[in-house]
Every structure is written in structure tokens, then in C-alpha cells.
């Protein structure tokens, strides 16, 4: 099924200090090129989408927390353990 909707993301460049690492912003537009949603997040933490018309924000994806003592296990996730 093709709706004609399109998502445009702007990936932030990573600076020497690490600020802006993995951050992105963007928008979703319909087939008539009307912007419907804004998106914001960090590739390794979360993905939020916000409706332009209702201003309602929703978290679409959030990373799972690290297991206890993961700093002693090379920061492995549960997937790697």
C-alpha cells in the first residue's frame, strides 16, 4: 500500500566534543506536500513524533535500558549477553 507520505530526516553532524552525536530532526508530509508531523530523537535513545495540528507528542521507539553492572561488562546489552 502506497500512501504518498514522505519522511525527511536531518542527521546532525557530530562535533569534536560529542555534542549532537546521534541526534536527528525532521518532518512527515503527505502526498500534497503538507507537513503533518515533526520528528525528533537520538538514534541510540528514542524517536518522538509530534502532530502539527493537535500538538500531541508520542514516543515511537525507546532503547531498552542497560542491564545491571553493564559498565563492568563492556556495556553489553541483554541481546549480547
PATI-884550 format. One line per 5 residues: their letters; for each residue x, y, z of N, C-alpha, C. Coordinates in nm, 2 decimals. Layout:
<sites>
A) X,Y,Z,X,Y,Z,X,Y,Z  ...
</sites>
This chain:
<sites>
XXXXX) 0.08,-0.12,0.00,0.00,0.00,0.00,0.09,0.12,0.00  0.07,0.21,-0.09,0.14,0.33,-0.10,0.05,0.45,-0.07  0.09,0.53,0.03,0.01,0.65,0.06,0.06,0.78,0.00  0.19,0.78,-0.04,0.25,0.90,-0.09,0.31,0.99,0.02  0.30,0.94,0.15,0.36,1.02,0.26,0.51,1.00,0.25
XXXXX) 0.58,1.10,0.31,0.72,1.10,0.30,0.78,1.16,0.43  0.89,1.10,0.47,0.96,1.15,0.59,1.10,1.20,0.55  1.13,1.32,0.59,1.26,1.38,0.57,1.34,1.40,0.70  1.45,1.34,0.71,1.53,1.35,0.84,1.66,1.43,0.81  1.70,1.51,0.91,1.82,1.58,0.91,1.91,1.53,1.02
XXXXX) 2.01,1.46,0.99,2.10,1.40,1.08,2.21,1.50,1.12  2.22,1.53,1.25,2.32,1.63,1.30,2.46,1.58,1.29  2.55,1.67,1.25,2.69,1.63,1.25,2.74,1.62,1.39  2.83,1.53,1.41,2.89,1.51,1.54,3.01,1.60,1.55  3.02,1.68,1.66,3.13,1.77,1.68,3.24,1.70,1.76
XXXXX) 3.35,1.77,1.77,3.46,1.72,1.85,3.43,1.69,1.99  3.35,1.77,2.05,3.31,1.75,2.19,3.20,1.64,2.21  3.15,1.59,2.10,3.05,1.48,2.11,2.90,1.54,2.11  2.89,1.67,2.12,2.76,1.73,2.12,2.69,1.71,1.99  2.57,1.67,1.99,2.49,1.65,1.87,2.51,1.51,1.81
XXXXX) 2.58,1.42,1.88,2.60,1.29,1.83,2.47,1.21,1.83  2.44,1.15,1.72,2.32,1.06,1.70,2.19,1.14,1.70  2.19,1.27,1.70,2.06,1.35,1.70,2.01,1.37,1.56  1.88,1.37,1.55,1.81,1.40,1.43,1.68,1.48,1.45  1.64,1.55,1.35,1.51,1.62,1.34,1.46,1.60,1.20
XXXXX) 1.33,1.62,1.19,1.27,1.61,1.06,1.12,1.63,1.06  1.05,1.59,0.95,0.91,1.61,0.94,0.85,1.50,0.85  0.72,1.48,0.86,0.65,1.39,0.77,0.55,1.47,0.70  0.54,1.45,0.57,0.45,1.53,0.48,0.36,1.43,0.40  0.24,1.47,0.37,0.15,1.39,0.29,0.18,1.40,0.14
XXXXX) 0.10,1.34,0.06,0.13,1.34,-0.08,0.10,1.48,-0.14  0.03,1.57,-0.07,0.01,1.70,-0.12,0.12,1.80,-0.07  0.22,1.75,-0.01,0.34,1.82,0.05,0.30,1.91,0.17  0.19,1.87,0.24,0.15,1.94,0.36,0.22,1.87,0.48  0.29,1.95,0.56,0.36,1.89,0.68,0.26,1.85,0.78
XXXXX) 0.26,1.72,0.82,0.17,1.67,0.92,0.23,1.64,1.06  0.36,1.60,1.06,0.42,1.57,1.19,0.57,1.62,1.19  0.62,1.65,1.31,0.76,1.67,1.32,0.82,1.55,1.40  0.94,1.52,1.37,1.01,1.41,1.44,1.14,1.46,1.50  1.18,1.40,1.61,1.30,1.44,1.68,1.35,1.32,1.76
XXXXX) 1.48,1.31,1.78,1.53,1.20,1.86,1.68,1.18,1.85  1.72,1.07,1.91,1.86,1.03,1.91,1.86,0.89,1.87  1.94,0.85,1.77,1.94,0.72,1.71,1.97,0.61,1.81  2.03,0.64,1.92,2.06,0.54,2.02,1.98,0.55,2.15  1.88,0.64,2.15,1.80,0.66,2.27,1.64,0.65,2.25
XXXXX) 1.59,0.74,2.16,1.45,0.75,2.14,1.41,0.81,2.00  1.28,0.80,1.97,1.23,0.85,1.85,1.09,0.91,1.88  1.07,1.04,1.88,0.94,1.10,1.91,0.88,1.16,1.78  0.75,1.16,1.78,0.68,1.22,1.67,0.57,1.31,1.73  0.55,1.43,1.67,0.45,1.53,1.72,0.36,1.57,1.61
XXXXX) 0.23,1.57,1.63,0.14,1.61,1.53,0.14,1.76,1.53  0.14,1.82,1.41,0.14,1.97,1.39,0.01,2.02,1.42  -0.10,1.95,1.38,-0.23,2.00,1.40,-0.28,2.00,1.55  -0.25,1.89,1.62,-0.30,1.87,1.76,-0.19,1.90,1.86  -0.07,1.91,1.82,0.04,1.93,1.92,0.06,1.81,2.01
XXXXX) 0.00,1.69,1.98,0.02,1.57,2.06,0.15,1.50,2.03  0.23,1.47,2.13,0.36,1.41,2.11,0.35,1.27,2.16  0.42,1.18,2.08,0.42,1.03,2.12,0.56,0.98,2.09  0.60,0.89,2.19,0.73,0.82,2.17,0.71,0.70,2.09  0.77,0.69,1.97,0.75,0.58,1.88,0.84,0.46,1.92
XXXXX) 0.97,0.50,1.96,1.07,0.40,1.99,1.15,0.45,2.11  1.19,0.36,2.20,1.28,0.40,2.31,1.37,0.28,2.33  1.50,0.30,2.35,1.60,0.20,2.37,1.58,0.13,2.50  1.60,0.00,2.50,1.59,-0.08,2.63,1.71,-0.03,2.72  1.68,-0.03,2.85,1.79,0.01,2.95,1.89,-0.10,2.95
XXXXX) 2.01,-0.06,2.99,2.13,-0.15,3.00,2.10,-0.24,3.13  2.16,-0.36,3.13,2.14,-0.44,3.25,2.23,-0.39,3.36  2.20,-0.44,3.48,2.28,-0.40,3.60,2.43,-0.44,3.58  2.51,-0.35,3.62,2.66,-0.37,3.61,2.71,-0.38,3.47  2.64,-0.33,3.38,2.68,-0.33,3.24,2.81,-0.26,3.22
XXXXX) 2.84,-0.16,3.30,2.97,-0.09,3.29,3.09,-0.18,3.32  3.07,-0.29,3.39,3.17,-0.39,3.42,3.18,-0.50,3.31  3.08,-0.50,3.22,3.07,-0.60,3.11,3.08,-0.53,2.97  3.17,-0.43,2.96,3.19,-0.36,2.83,3.06,-0.30,2.78  2.97,-0.26,2.86,2.84,-0.20,2.83,2.76,-0.29,2.73
XXXXX) 2.77,-0.42,2.74,2.69,-0.51,2.66,2.54,-0.50,2.70  2.46,-0.52,2.60,2.31,-0.52,2.63,2.27,-0.66,2.66  2.14,-0.68,2.69,2.09,-0.81,2.71,2.10,-0.90,2.59  2.09,-0.83,2.47,2.10,-0.91,2.35,2.24,-0.97,2.33  2.34,-0.91,2.38,2.48,-0.96,2.36,2.51,-1.06,2.47
X) 2.44,-1.05,2.58,2.47,-1.14,2.69,2.41,-1.27,2.67
</sites>
